[in-house]
Amino acid sequence: RDESSPDLIQYHKEQTVVFLMAVGRLRSLCERLINLAGYPSKTPVGIIQNAGCPNQRTVVGNMETIADLAEEYQVKAPSTIVVGEVVNVLLESDAETGESVVGLIQNMTATEV
C-alpha cells in the first residue's frame, strides 16, 4: 500500500516463490526480482486470478513478459503470483513448433446447474 515490497529471497533454480495481493505492482516486483535478487529474466511466472472459483483464470509468461500479459488480459485482484520453474507444469507445447504456449492458458467459467 505504501509502495513497500517484501524482502526478496535470492534466486535458486529449485525454489518457488508465491506472492499474494501483489498484482497491482507486478511490473515493479519483477524488476526487483531480476535486479536485486538475481532472478533470470526468463524465469517462469504464473498468475492465478480468483483461484478455486468458477471464474478462475491463469496467465503464464516470464519475468520479462508477465506484466504486459497481465495488462493485456486485464488481470485483477484477487490474484496469486507464482514464480519459479514449477510454473512449467502448467505449460503446454505447441504441436507445430514445440514452443511453450504462454498468455491466457485457462479460463474456467461456471456452468448452468
Wavefront OBJ file of the C-alpha trace (Angstrom):
o trace
v 0.000 0.000 0.000
v 2.780 2.408 0.763
v 4.969 1.389 -2.213
v 6.770 -1.083 0.036
v 7.677 -4.559 -1.046
v 8.693 -7.692 0.816
v 12.287 -8.648 1.474
v 13.368 -10.618 -1.564
v 14.869 -14.077 -1.373
v 17.893 -14.582 -3.611
v 17.259 -16.756 -6.665
v 17.713 -20.529 -6.549
v 16.522 -22.517 -9.566
v 14.725 -25.144 -7.486
v 12.679 -22.749 -5.350
v 9.149 -21.463 -5.814
v 8.079 -18.066 -4.537
v 4.427 -17.067 -4.113
v 3.133 -13.509 -3.770
v -0.341 -12.629 -2.583
v -2.037 -9.284 -3.169
v 0.770 -8.031 -5.441
v -0.806 -7.917 -8.908
v -1.012 -4.108 -8.760
v 2.764 -3.844 -8.501
v 3.685 -6.779 -10.713
v 5.992 -4.870 -13.052
v 7.946 -3.398 -10.144
v 8.091 -6.763 -8.393
v 9.564 -8.474 -11.461
v 12.121 -5.705 -11.942
v 13.183 -6.015 -8.309
v 13.433 -9.809 -8.523
v 15.676 -9.519 -11.600
v 17.817 -6.600 -10.426
v 18.046 -7.208 -6.677
v 17.526 -10.929 -6.180
v 19.284 -12.325 -9.239
v 16.313 -13.933 -10.981
v 16.907 -14.685 -14.681
v 14.583 -12.647 -16.883
v 13.225 -15.865 -18.425
v 12.087 -17.267 -15.050
v 8.511 -18.560 -15.485
v 5.708 -16.622 -13.770
v 2.072 -17.631 -13.422
v -0.840 -15.583 -12.152
v -3.972 -17.291 -10.898
v -6.903 -14.896 -10.636
v -9.894 -15.928 -8.499
v -8.211 -19.219 -7.559
v -10.654 -22.003 -6.826
v -13.655 -20.039 -8.095
v -15.773 -20.833 -11.159
v -14.307 -17.780 -12.912
v -10.661 -18.729 -12.237
v -8.167 -17.599 -14.901
v -4.479 -18.414 -15.258
v -1.984 -16.307 -17.191
v 1.583 -17.527 -17.749
v 4.701 -15.779 -19.018
v 8.137 -14.967 -17.697
v 9.691 -12.127 -15.730
v 10.012 -10.029 -18.906
v 6.517 -10.616 -20.300
v 4.137 -11.228 -17.400
v 3.344 -7.579 -16.587
v 2.345 -6.893 -20.201
v 0.317 -10.115 -20.340
v -1.446 -9.197 -17.096
v -2.416 -5.848 -18.618
v -3.470 -7.444 -21.913
v -5.736 -9.938 -20.144
v -6.862 -7.394 -17.539
v -5.795 -9.469 -14.547
v -7.239 -8.067 -11.315
v -7.171 -8.900 -7.625
v -7.610 -11.290 -6.006
v -4.690 -12.981 -7.715
v -1.849 -15.237 -6.658
v 1.528 -14.844 -8.368
v 3.760 -17.922 -8.607
v 7.409 -17.513 -9.629
v 9.716 -20.384 -10.489
v 10.214 -23.469 -12.626
v 7.123 -25.104 -11.105
v 5.054 -22.862 -13.416
v 6.262 -25.004 -16.330
v 3.917 -27.738 -15.111
v 1.063 -25.562 -16.444
v 2.568 -25.073 -19.889
v 1.622 -26.969 -22.997
v 3.786 -27.186 -26.098
v 2.603 -26.011 -29.498
v 2.232 -29.111 -31.696
v 3.917 -27.477 -34.698
v 6.772 -25.510 -33.130
v 7.338 -27.328 -29.843
v 7.451 -23.957 -28.070
v 5.592 -23.450 -24.804
v 2.244 -21.733 -25.055
v 2.026 -18.591 -22.909
v -0.629 -15.988 -22.195
v -4.117 -16.881 -21.023
v -3.994 -20.649 -20.720
v -7.040 -21.321 -18.611
v -10.395 -19.654 -18.466
v -12.892 -21.608 -16.379
v -16.483 -20.480 -16.171
v -19.393 -21.729 -14.143
v -21.851 -23.971 -15.899
v -25.587 -23.681 -15.554
v -26.969 -26.052 -12.936
l 1 2 3 4 5 6 7 8 9 10 11 12 13 14 15 16 17 18 19 20 21 22 23 24 25 26 27 28 29 30 31 32 33 34 35 36 37 38 39 40 41 42 43 44 45 46 47 48 49 50 51 52 53 54 55 56 57 58 59 60 61 62 63 64 65 66 67 68 69 70 71 72 73 74 75 76 77 78 79 80 81 82 83 84 85 86 87 88 89 90 91 92 93 94 95 96 97 98 99 100 101 102 103 104 105 106 107 108 109 110 111 112 113
